Amino acid sequence: MSNGRSTGYGKPPVGPVKININLNDLEDVVCPNCDNSIFSLSFVRMKKLGVVQSPNNKPMILKVEVAVCSKCESVFQVAEDKLIPIT
């Protein structure tokens, strides 16, 4: 009987893997300016990508995800493991 998770012998499971993470055990990301840990996420910063840089040779507008601190309203670009201040 198949559980829908394997493609055969020796092959990895197919589909999402469930992991149990207790969020209370993880470190909060905090604003470096005021130590607040609540942010609003938005796609308000936009950048123009020129024809030469574009993968399809057409100009494009890129939407950059930013985080806004709910206390001091500092704006940060969201990177994989850190917040980068936007000036």
Number of C-alpha atoms within 10 A of each C-alpha: 3 7 5 9 13 13 11 9 6 7 9 10 12 10 9 7 7 6 6 5 8 7 8 7 7 8 7 12 14 15 23 13 12 12 13 15 13 15 19 11 15 13 12 10 12 11 10 12 15 13 12 10 12 13 11 9 11 11 14 15 11 12 13 13 15 22 23 18 22 14 14 12 14 17 20 20 19 16 10 6 7 11 17 14 15 11 6
